[in-house]
Amino acid sequence: MSLKVKRRTPLLAPKWLCVIVLASAMFPAAAAKVSFKTFCSDFVGQWQGNAAKVGESPKWVTVTGGCSVDQRQLILSVSVGTKAPYSETWWFRAQGEQVHLTYFDGVSADKQQMFSLYRKNGDYSLLGEGEINARQALIQLLFEAKAPNAWLWTQNMQYLDDDIDRYQLFRGIEMTPVTPSH
């Protein structure tokens, strides 16, 4: 499968959907908890890139990030133009040692999730326990640092009743900084 977007070279390799079926082993080994303020300030701005769920064709998206003045709330808005079913908002809020996420897309019911925030080698990982497809699962939102100032955001899961000891990729979003046009 090839990416058919005629823009910058993507962070996701053309074989991304076929090659990355299982994500790497659990992230928090040797990772440290990190302040939400650091996480929040790193995602202020505008990004663009391809996004896809496993088994689907990539779509070009824009991501806009805004951090509150007190750096305790981060909103990431993912959009593919004007098609509302494909636009979504991720609202992260610091709550003590945890991060509370509210996800909404304007179509389905809002989803709530609590996470712990870790950092290792410049990457951020939000880890939480929830339910996916009526099964208990570990959920990981991984923001891998890419140069310069770009991110690869993967949404991963691991069912607790499964023998597989690695996260399975659910969706990936490239976040390359938008350069202002002159």
PyMOL CGO cylinders between C-alpha atoms (Angstrom):
from pymol import cmd
from pymol.cgo import CYLINDER

trace = [
    CYLINDER, 0.00, 0.00, 0.00, 1.46, 3.38, -0.86, 0.3, 1, 1, 1, 1, 1, 1,
    CYLINDER, 1.46, 3.38, -0.86, 0.71, 6.79, 0.53, 0.3, 1, 1, 1, 1, 1, 1,
    CYLINDER, 0.71, 6.79, 0.53, -0.77, 8.89, -2.26, 0.3, 1, 1, 1, 1, 1, 1,
    CYLINDER, -0.77, 8.89, -2.26, -0.33, 12.33, -0.78, 0.3, 1, 1, 1, 1, 1, 1,
    CYLINDER, -0.33, 12.33, -0.78, 1.88, 14.71, -2.77, 0.3, 1, 1, 1, 1, 1, 1,
    CYLINDER, 1.88, 14.71, -2.77, 3.26, 16.69, 0.12, 0.3, 1, 1, 1, 1, 1, 1,
    CYLINDER, 3.26, 16.69, 0.12, 6.35, 16.44, 2.30, 0.3, 1, 1, 1, 1, 1, 1,
    CYLINDER, 6.35, 16.44, 2.30, 8.04, 13.10, 2.77, 0.3, 1, 1, 1, 1, 1, 1,
    CYLINDER, 8.04, 13.10, 2.77, 5.92, 11.36, 5.39, 0.3, 1, 1, 1, 1, 1, 1,
    CYLINDER, 5.92, 11.36, 5.39, 7.23, 10.12, 8.72, 0.3, 1, 1, 1, 1, 1, 1,
    CYLINDER, 7.23, 10.12, 8.72, 5.24, 6.94, 8.18, 0.3, 1, 1, 1, 1, 1, 1,
    CYLINDER, 5.24, 6.94, 8.18, 6.92, 4.66, 5.69, 0.3, 1, 1, 1, 1, 1, 1,
    CYLINDER, 6.92, 4.66, 5.69, 4.70, 3.49, 2.80, 0.3, 1, 1, 1, 1, 1, 1,
    CYLINDER, 4.70, 3.49, 2.80, 4.63, -0.03, 4.25, 0.3, 1, 1, 1, 1, 1, 1,
    CYLINDER, 4.63, -0.03, 4.25, 3.68, 1.31, 7.68, 0.3, 1, 1, 1, 1, 1, 1,
    CYLINDER, 3.68, 1.31, 7.68, 0.27, -0.30, 7.87, 0.3, 1, 1, 1, 1, 1, 1,
    CYLINDER, 0.27, -0.30, 7.87, 1.60, -3.71, 6.85, 0.3, 1, 1, 1, 1, 1, 1,
    CYLINDER, 1.60, -3.71, 6.85, 4.83, -3.73, 8.83, 0.3, 1, 1, 1, 1, 1, 1,
    CYLINDER, 4.83, -3.73, 8.83, 3.77, -2.31, 12.18, 0.3, 1, 1, 1, 1, 1, 1,
    CYLINDER, 3.77, -2.31, 12.18, 1.06, -4.63, 13.38, 0.3, 1, 1, 1, 1, 1, 1,
    CYLINDER, 1.06, -4.63, 13.38, 2.48, -4.95, 16.84, 0.3, 1, 1, 1, 1, 1, 1,
    CYLINDER, 2.48, -4.95, 16.84, 4.10, -2.02, 18.62, 0.3, 1, 1, 1, 1, 1, 1,
    CYLINDER, 4.10, -2.02, 18.62, 7.27, -2.36, 20.67, 0.3, 1, 1, 1, 1, 1, 1,
    CYLINDER, 7.27, -2.36, 20.67, 7.32, -3.83, 24.17, 0.3, 1, 1, 1, 1, 1, 1,
    CYLINDER, 7.32, -3.83, 24.17, 5.75, -1.85, 26.99, 0.3, 1, 1, 1, 1, 1, 1,
    CYLINDER, 5.75, -1.85, 26.99, 7.11, 1.71, 27.12, 0.3, 1, 1, 1, 1, 1, 1,
    CYLINDER, 7.11, 1.71, 27.12, 7.38, 2.49, 30.83, 0.3, 1, 1, 1, 1, 1, 1,
    CYLINDER, 7.38, 2.49, 30.83, 10.30, 0.12, 31.51, 0.3, 1, 1, 1, 1, 1, 1,
    CYLINDER, 10.30, 0.12, 31.51, 12.99, 2.58, 32.66, 0.3, 1, 1, 1, 1, 1, 1,
    CYLINDER, 12.99, 2.58, 32.66, 10.71, 5.52, 31.88, 0.3, 1, 1, 1, 1, 1, 1,
    CYLINDER, 10.71, 5.52, 31.88, 10.05, 8.32, 34.36, 0.3, 1, 1, 1, 1, 1, 1,
    CYLINDER, 10.05, 8.32, 34.36, 6.84, 10.11, 35.24, 0.3, 1, 1, 1, 1, 1, 1,
    CYLINDER, 6.84, 10.11, 35.24, 6.91, 13.64, 33.86, 0.3, 1, 1, 1, 1, 1, 1,
    CYLINDER, 6.91, 13.64, 33.86, 5.17, 16.92, 34.56, 0.3, 1, 1, 1, 1, 1, 1,
    CYLINDER, 5.17, 16.92, 34.56, 2.06, 17.58, 32.51, 0.3, 1, 1, 1, 1, 1, 1,
    CYLINDER, 2.06, 17.58, 32.51, 3.30, 21.15, 31.94, 0.3, 1, 1, 1, 1, 1, 1,
    CYLINDER, 3.30, 21.15, 31.94, 6.22, 19.87, 29.86, 0.3, 1, 1, 1, 1, 1, 1,
    CYLINDER, 6.22, 19.87, 29.86, 3.93, 17.62, 27.82, 0.3, 1, 1, 1, 1, 1, 1,
    CYLINDER, 3.93, 17.62, 27.82, 1.38, 20.42, 27.31, 0.3, 1, 1, 1, 1, 1, 1,
    CYLINDER, 1.38, 20.42, 27.31, 3.86, 23.02, 26.07, 0.3, 1, 1, 1, 1, 1, 1,
    CYLINDER, 3.86, 23.02, 26.07, 5.48, 20.59, 23.58, 0.3, 1, 1, 1, 1, 1, 1,
    CYLINDER, 5.48, 20.59, 23.58, 2.23, 20.23, 21.62, 0.3, 1, 1, 1, 1, 1, 1,
    CYLINDER, 2.23, 20.23, 21.62, 1.27, 23.87, 21.10, 0.3, 1, 1, 1, 1, 1, 1,
    CYLINDER, 1.27, 23.87, 21.10, 1.12, 24.64, 17.39, 0.3, 1, 1, 1, 1, 1, 1,
    CYLINDER, 1.12, 24.64, 17.39, -0.03, 23.25, 14.08, 0.3, 1, 1, 1, 1, 1, 1,
    CYLINDER, -0.03, 23.25, 14.08, 1.01, 20.00, 12.44, 0.3, 1, 1, 1, 1, 1, 1,
    CYLINDER, 1.01, 20.00, 12.44, 0.12, 18.05, 9.35, 0.3, 1, 1, 1, 1, 1, 1,
    CYLINDER, 0.12, 18.05, 9.35, 0.67, 14.54, 8.06, 0.3, 1, 1, 1, 1, 1, 1,
    CYLINDER, 0.67, 14.54, 8.06, -0.97, 11.25, 7.26, 0.3, 1, 1, 1, 1, 1, 1,
    CYLINDER, -0.97, 11.25, 7.26, -3.18, 9.34, 9.67, 0.3, 1, 1, 1, 1, 1, 1,
    CYLINDER, -3.18, 9.34, 9.67, -4.62, 5.86, 9.42, 0.3, 1, 1, 1, 1, 1, 1,
    CYLINDER, -4.62, 5.86, 9.42, -6.09, 3.03, 11.41, 0.3, 1, 1, 1, 1, 1, 1,
    CYLINDER, -6.09, 3.03, 11.41, -4.66, -0.43, 10.80, 0.3, 1, 1, 1, 1, 1, 1,
    CYLINDER, -4.66, -0.43, 10.80, -6.05, -1.77, 7.53, 0.3, 1, 1, 1, 1, 1, 1,
    CYLINDER, -6.05, -1.77, 7.53, -7.30, 1.61, 6.25, 0.3, 1, 1, 1, 1, 1, 1,
    CYLINDER, -7.30, 1.61, 6.25, -5.86, 3.96, 3.65, 0.3, 1, 1, 1, 1, 1, 1,
    CYLINDER, -5.86, 3.96, 3.65, -4.03, 6.98, 5.10, 0.3, 1, 1, 1, 1, 1, 1,
    CYLINDER, -4.03, 6.98, 5.10, -5.76, 10.36, 5.07, 0.3, 1, 1, 1, 1, 1, 1,
    CYLINDER, -5.76, 10.36, 5.07, -4.07, 13.77, 5.16, 0.3, 1, 1, 1, 1, 1, 1,
    CYLINDER, -4.07, 13.77, 5.16, -4.86, 15.50, 8.47, 0.3, 1, 1, 1, 1, 1, 1,
    CYLINDER, -4.86, 15.50, 8.47, -4.04, 18.66, 10.34, 0.3, 1, 1, 1, 1, 1, 1,
    CYLINDER, -4.04, 18.66, 10.34, -3.50, 18.73, 14.09, 0.3, 1, 1, 1, 1, 1, 1,
    CYLINDER, -3.50, 18.73, 14.09, -3.84, 21.91, 16.12, 0.3, 1, 1, 1, 1, 1, 1,
    CYLINDER, -3.84, 21.91, 16.12, -2.62, 22.00, 19.71, 0.3, 1, 1, 1, 1, 1, 1,
    CYLINDER, -2.62, 22.00, 19.71, -3.46, 24.55, 22.37, 0.3, 1, 1, 1, 1, 1, 1,
    CYLINDER, -3.46, 24.55, 22.37, -2.24, 24.61, 25.96, 0.3, 1, 1, 1, 1, 1, 1,
    CYLINDER, -2.24, 24.61, 25.96, -3.99, 26.60, 28.71, 0.3, 1, 1, 1, 1, 1, 1,
    CYLINDER, -3.99, 26.60, 28.71, -2.13, 29.49, 30.35, 0.3, 1, 1, 1, 1, 1, 1,
    CYLINDER, -2.13, 29.49, 30.35, -1.63, 27.46, 33.54, 0.3, 1, 1, 1, 1, 1, 1,
    CYLINDER, -1.63, 27.46, 33.54, -0.40, 24.50, 31.42, 0.3, 1, 1, 1, 1, 1, 1,
    CYLINDER, -0.40, 24.50, 31.42, -2.89, 22.11, 33.01, 0.3, 1, 1, 1, 1, 1, 1,
    CYLINDER, -2.89, 22.11, 33.01, -5.06, 21.56, 29.91, 0.3, 1, 1, 1, 1, 1, 1,
    CYLINDER, -5.06, 21.56, 29.91, -4.12, 20.56, 26.37, 0.3, 1, 1, 1, 1, 1, 1,
    CYLINDER, -4.12, 20.56, 26.37, -6.51, 20.33, 23.44, 0.3, 1, 1, 1, 1, 1, 1,
    CYLINDER, -6.51, 20.33, 23.44, -5.44, 18.50, 20.29, 0.3, 1, 1, 1, 1, 1, 1,
    CYLINDER, -5.44, 18.50, 20.29, -7.84, 18.91, 17.39, 0.3, 1, 1, 1, 1, 1, 1,
    CYLINDER, -7.84, 18.91, 17.39, -7.40, 16.42, 14.54, 0.3, 1, 1, 1, 1, 1, 1,
    CYLINDER, -7.40, 16.42, 14.54, -9.11, 17.40, 11.30, 0.3, 1, 1, 1, 1, 1, 1,
    CYLINDER, -9.11, 17.40, 11.30, -9.28, 16.33, 7.67, 0.3, 1, 1, 1, 1, 1, 1,
    CYLINDER, -9.28, 16.33, 7.67, -10.87, 19.48, 6.33, 0.3, 1, 1, 1, 1, 1, 1,
    CYLINDER, -10.87, 19.48, 6.33, -14.58, 19.98, 6.72, 0.3, 1, 1, 1, 1, 1, 1,
    CYLINDER, -14.58, 19.98, 6.72, -15.80, 16.37, 7.07, 0.3, 1, 1, 1, 1, 1, 1,
    CYLINDER, -15.80, 16.37, 7.07, -17.14, 16.37, 10.63, 0.3, 1, 1, 1, 1, 1, 1,
    CYLINDER, -17.14, 16.37, 10.63, -17.16, 12.56, 11.09, 0.3, 1, 1, 1, 1, 1, 1,
    CYLINDER, -17.16, 12.56, 11.09, -13.39, 12.58, 10.69, 0.3, 1, 1, 1, 1, 1, 1,
    CYLINDER, -13.39, 12.58, 10.69, -12.69, 15.57, 12.93, 0.3, 1, 1, 1, 1, 1, 1,
    CYLINDER, -12.69, 15.57, 12.93, -12.05, 14.93, 16.59, 0.3, 1, 1, 1, 1, 1, 1,
    CYLINDER, -12.05, 14.93, 16.59, -10.95, 16.65, 19.77, 0.3, 1, 1, 1, 1, 1, 1,
    CYLINDER, -10.95, 16.65, 19.77, -8.64, 15.22, 22.43, 0.3, 1, 1, 1, 1, 1, 1,
    CYLINDER, -8.64, 15.22, 22.43, -8.89, 17.21, 25.69, 0.3, 1, 1, 1, 1, 1, 1,
    CYLINDER, -8.89, 17.21, 25.69, -6.15, 16.31, 28.18, 0.3, 1, 1, 1, 1, 1, 1,
    CYLINDER, -6.15, 16.31, 28.18, -6.35, 17.70, 31.76, 0.3, 1, 1, 1, 1, 1, 1,
    CYLINDER, -6.35, 17.70, 31.76, -3.88, 17.33, 34.60, 0.3, 1, 1, 1, 1, 1, 1,
    CYLINDER, -3.88, 17.33, 34.60, -5.57, 15.88, 37.68, 0.3, 1, 1, 1, 1, 1, 1,
    CYLINDER, -5.57, 15.88, 37.68, -2.98, 15.40, 40.38, 0.3, 1, 1, 1, 1, 1, 1,
    CYLINDER, -2.98, 15.40, 40.38, -0.59, 12.65, 39.26, 0.3, 1, 1, 1, 1, 1, 1,
    CYLINDER, -0.59, 12.65, 39.26, -2.98, 11.52, 36.51, 0.3, 1, 1, 1, 1, 1, 1,
    CYLINDER, -2.98, 11.52, 36.51, -4.07, 12.87, 33.14, 0.3, 1, 1, 1, 1, 1, 1,
    CYLINDER, -4.07, 12.87, 33.14, -7.80, 12.87, 32.37, 0.3, 1, 1, 1, 1, 1, 1,
    CYLINDER, -7.80, 12.87, 32.37, -8.72, 12.57, 28.69, 0.3, 1, 1, 1, 1, 1, 1,
    CYLINDER, -8.72, 12.57, 28.69, -12.05, 13.43, 27.12, 0.3, 1, 1, 1, 1, 1, 1,
    CYLINDER, -12.05, 13.43, 27.12, -12.32, 12.39, 23.47, 0.3, 1, 1, 1, 1, 1, 1,
    CYLINDER, -12.32, 12.39, 23.47, -15.14, 13.53, 21.24, 0.3, 1, 1, 1, 1, 1, 1,
    CYLINDER, -15.14, 13.53, 21.24, -15.83, 13.45, 17.52, 0.3, 1, 1, 1, 1, 1, 1,
    CYLINDER, -15.83, 13.45, 17.52, -19.30, 15.02, 17.36, 0.3, 1, 1, 1, 1, 1, 1,
    CYLINDER, -19.30, 15.02, 17.36, -20.87, 11.72, 16.31, 0.3, 1, 1, 1, 1, 1, 1,
    CYLINDER, -20.87, 11.72, 16.31, -20.44, 9.09, 19.03, 0.3, 1, 1, 1, 1, 1, 1,
    CYLINDER, -20.44, 9.09, 19.03, -20.71, 9.54, 22.79, 0.3, 1, 1, 1, 1, 1, 1,
    CYLINDER, -20.71, 9.54, 22.79, -17.77, 11.27, 24.49, 0.3, 1, 1, 1, 1, 1, 1,
    CYLINDER, -17.77, 11.27, 24.49, -15.14, 8.89, 25.83, 0.3, 1, 1, 1, 1, 1, 1,
    CYLINDER, -15.14, 8.89, 25.83, -13.36, 9.42, 29.16, 0.3, 1, 1, 1, 1, 1, 1,
    CYLINDER, -13.36, 9.42, 29.16, -10.06, 7.85, 30.21, 0.3, 1, 1, 1, 1, 1, 1,
    CYLINDER, -10.06, 7.85, 30.21, -7.47, 8.29, 32.98, 0.3, 1, 1, 1, 1, 1, 1,
    CYLINDER, -7.47, 8.29, 32.98, -3.78, 7.93, 32.15, 0.3, 1, 1, 1, 1, 1, 1,
    CYLINDER, -3.78, 7.93, 32.15, -0.35, 8.07, 33.75, 0.3, 1, 1, 1, 1, 1, 1,
    CYLINDER, -0.35, 8.07, 33.75, 2.19, 10.17, 31.83, 0.3, 1, 1, 1, 1, 1, 1,
    CYLINDER, 2.19, 10.17, 31.83, 5.75, 8.92, 31.27, 0.3, 1, 1, 1, 1, 1, 1,
    CYLINDER, 5.75, 8.92, 31.27, 8.76, 10.16, 29.31, 0.3, 1, 1, 1, 1, 1, 1,
    CYLINDER, 8.76, 10.16, 29.31, 11.73, 8.24, 27.93, 0.3, 1, 1, 1, 1, 1, 1,
    CYLINDER, 11.73, 8.24, 27.93, 14.35, 9.47, 25.44, 0.3, 1, 1, 1, 1, 1, 1,
    CYLINDER, 14.35, 9.47, 25.44, 12.21, 12.47, 24.46, 0.3, 1, 1, 1, 1, 1, 1,
    CYLINDER, 12.21, 12.47, 24.46, 9.10, 10.36, 23.78, 0.3, 1, 1, 1, 1, 1, 1,
    CYLINDER, 9.10, 10.36, 23.78, 5.87, 10.69, 25.78, 0.3, 1, 1, 1, 1, 1, 1,
    CYLINDER, 5.87, 10.69, 25.78, 3.62, 7.80, 26.73, 0.3, 1, 1, 1, 1, 1, 1,
    CYLINDER, 3.62, 7.80, 26.73, 0.19, 8.01, 28.31, 0.3, 1, 1, 1, 1, 1, 1,
    CYLINDER, 0.19, 8.01, 28.31, -0.83, 4.67, 29.82, 0.3, 1, 1, 1, 1, 1, 1,
    CYLINDER, -0.83, 4.67, 29.82, -4.23, 3.70, 31.13, 0.3, 1, 1, 1, 1, 1, 1,
    CYLINDER, -4.23, 3.70, 31.13, -6.60, 0.81, 31.59, 0.3, 1, 1, 1, 1, 1, 1,
    CYLINDER, -6.60, 0.81, 31.59, -9.95, 0.76, 29.83, 0.3, 1, 1, 1, 1, 1, 1,
    CYLINDER, -9.95, 0.76, 29.83, -12.35, -1.28, 27.76, 0.3, 1, 1, 1, 1, 1, 1,
    CYLINDER, -12.35, -1.28, 27.76, -12.13, -1.86, 24.01, 0.3, 1, 1, 1, 1, 1, 1,
    CYLINDER, -12.13, -1.86, 24.01, -14.64, -4.05, 22.17, 0.3, 1, 1, 1, 1, 1, 1,
    CYLINDER, -14.64, -4.05, 22.17, -16.11, -5.14, 25.54, 0.3, 1, 1, 1, 1, 1, 1,
    CYLINDER, -16.11, -5.14, 25.54, -12.67, -6.43, 26.66, 0.3, 1, 1, 1, 1, 1, 1,
    CYLINDER, -12.67, -6.43, 26.66, -10.40, -4.99, 29.36, 0.3, 1, 1, 1, 1, 1, 1,
    CYLINDER, -10.40, -4.99, 29.36, -7.26, -3.51, 27.81, 0.3, 1, 1, 1, 1, 1, 1,
    CYLINDER, -7.26, -3.51, 27.81, -4.19, -1.43, 28.46, 0.3, 1, 1, 1, 1, 1, 1,
    CYLINDER, -4.19, -1.43, 28.46, -4.29, 1.69, 26.30, 0.3, 1, 1, 1, 1, 1, 1,
    CYLINDER, -4.29, 1.69, 26.30, -1.19, 3.60, 25.25, 0.3, 1, 1, 1, 1, 1, 1,
    CYLINDER, -1.19, 3.60, 25.25, -0.99, 6.96, 23.50, 0.3, 1, 1, 1, 1, 1, 1,
    CYLINDER, -0.99, 6.96, 23.50, 2.64, 7.20, 22.39, 0.3, 1, 1, 1, 1, 1, 1,
    CYLINDER, 2.64, 7.20, 22.39, 4.15, 10.42, 21.05, 0.3, 1, 1, 1, 1, 1, 1,
    CYLINDER, 4.15, 10.42, 21.05, 7.51, 9.56, 19.48, 0.3, 1, 1, 1, 1, 1, 1,
    CYLINDER, 7.51, 9.56, 19.48, 9.82, 12.52, 18.95, 0.3, 1, 1, 1, 1, 1, 1,
    CYLINDER, 9.82, 12.52, 18.95, 10.98, 12.91, 15.35, 0.3, 1, 1, 1, 1, 1, 1,
    CYLINDER, 10.98, 12.91, 15.35, 13.43, 15.52, 14.08, 0.3, 1, 1, 1, 1, 1, 1,
    CYLINDER, 13.43, 15.52, 14.08, 12.98, 18.44, 13.78, 0.3, 1, 1, 1, 1, 1, 1,
    CYLINDER, 12.98, 18.44, 13.78, 10.09, 19.19, 16.16, 0.3, 1, 1, 1, 1, 1, 1,
    CYLINDER, 10.09, 19.19, 16.16, 7.87, 16.50, 14.63, 0.3, 1, 1, 1, 1, 1, 1,
    CYLINDER, 7.87, 16.50, 14.63, 5.97, 13.68, 16.32, 0.3, 1, 1, 1, 1, 1, 1,
    CYLINDER, 5.97, 13.68, 16.32, 4.55, 10.28, 15.44, 0.3, 1, 1, 1, 1, 1, 1,
    CYLINDER, 4.55, 10.28, 15.44, 1.45, 9.74, 17.58, 0.3, 1, 1, 1, 1, 1, 1,
    CYLINDER, 1.45, 9.74, 17.58, 0.42, 6.11, 17.81, 0.3, 1, 1, 1, 1, 1, 1,
    CYLINDER, 0.42, 6.11, 17.81, -2.64, 4.80, 19.60, 0.3, 1, 1, 1, 1, 1, 1,
    CYLINDER, -2.64, 4.80, 19.60, -1.94, 1.29, 20.88, 0.3, 1, 1, 1, 1, 1, 1,
    CYLINDER, -1.94, 1.29, 20.88, -3.75, -1.34, 22.91, 0.3, 1, 1, 1, 1, 1, 1,
    CYLINDER, -3.75, -1.34, 22.91, -3.10, -4.63, 24.64, 0.3, 1, 1, 1, 1, 1, 1,
    CYLINDER, -3.10, -4.63, 24.64, -5.98, -6.84, 25.73, 0.3, 1, 1, 1, 1, 1, 1,
    CYLINDER, -5.98, -6.84, 25.73, -5.54, -8.04, 29.31, 0.3, 1, 1, 1, 1, 1, 1,
    CYLINDER, -5.54, -8.04, 29.31, -7.02, -11.47, 28.49, 0.3, 1, 1, 1, 1, 1, 1,
    CYLINDER, -7.02, -11.47, 28.49, -4.52, -12.05, 25.65, 0.3, 1, 1, 1, 1, 1, 1,
    CYLINDER, -4.52, -12.05, 25.65, -1.15, -13.83, 25.83, 0.3, 1, 1, 1, 1, 1, 1,
    CYLINDER, -1.15, -13.83, 25.83, 0.54, -11.29, 23.54, 0.3, 1, 1, 1, 1, 1, 1,
    CYLINDER, 0.54, -11.29, 23.54, 2.89, -9.21, 25.70, 0.3, 1, 1, 1, 1, 1, 1,
    CYLINDER, 2.89, -9.21, 25.70, 3.17, -6.27, 23.31, 0.3, 1, 1, 1, 1, 1, 1,
    CYLINDER, 3.17, -6.27, 23.31, 0.91, -3.44, 22.29, 0.3, 1, 1, 1, 1, 1, 1,
    CYLINDER, 0.91, -3.44, 22.29, -1.02, -3.73, 19.06, 0.3, 1, 1, 1, 1, 1, 1,
    CYLINDER, -1.02, -3.73, 19.06, -1.18, -0.65, 16.88, 0.3, 1, 1, 1, 1, 1, 1,
    CYLINDER, -1.18, -0.65, 16.88, -4.68, 0.76, 16.43, 0.3, 1, 1, 1, 1, 1, 1,
    CYLINDER, -4.68, 0.76, 16.43, -3.92, 4.07, 14.66, 0.3, 1, 1, 1, 1, 1, 1,
    CYLINDER, -3.92, 4.07, 14.66, -1.03, 6.38, 13.81, 0.3, 1, 1, 1, 1, 1, 1,
    CYLINDER, -1.03, 6.38, 13.81, -0.90, 10.13, 13.16, 0.3, 1, 1, 1, 1, 1, 1,
    CYLINDER, -0.90, 10.13, 13.16, 2.09, 11.99, 11.73, 0.3, 1, 1, 1, 1, 1, 1,
    CYLINDER, 2.09, 11.99, 11.73, 2.65, 15.43, 13.20, 0.3, 1, 1, 1, 1, 1, 1,
    CYLINDER, 2.65, 15.43, 13.20, 5.07, 17.46, 11.08, 0.3, 1, 1, 1, 1, 1, 1,
    CYLINDER, 5.07, 17.46, 11.08, 5.16, 21.21, 11.87, 0.3, 1, 1, 1, 1, 1, 1,
    CYLINDER, 5.16, 21.21, 11.87, 3.23, 23.41, 9.46, 0.3, 1, 1, 1, 1, 1, 1,
    CYLINDER, 3.23, 23.41, 9.46, 5.57, 26.00, 8.03, 0.3, 1, 1, 1, 1, 1, 1,
    CYLINDER, 5.57, 26.00, 8.03, 4.00, 29.39, 7.51, 0.3, 1, 1, 1, 1, 1, 1,
    CYLINDER, 4.00, 29.39, 7.51, 3.74, 30.49, 3.86, 0.3, 1, 1, 1, 1, 1, 1,
    CYLINDER, 3.74, 30.49, 3.86, 5.19, 33.86, 2.95, 0.3, 1, 1, 1, 1, 1, 1,
]
cmd.load_cgo(trace, "trace")
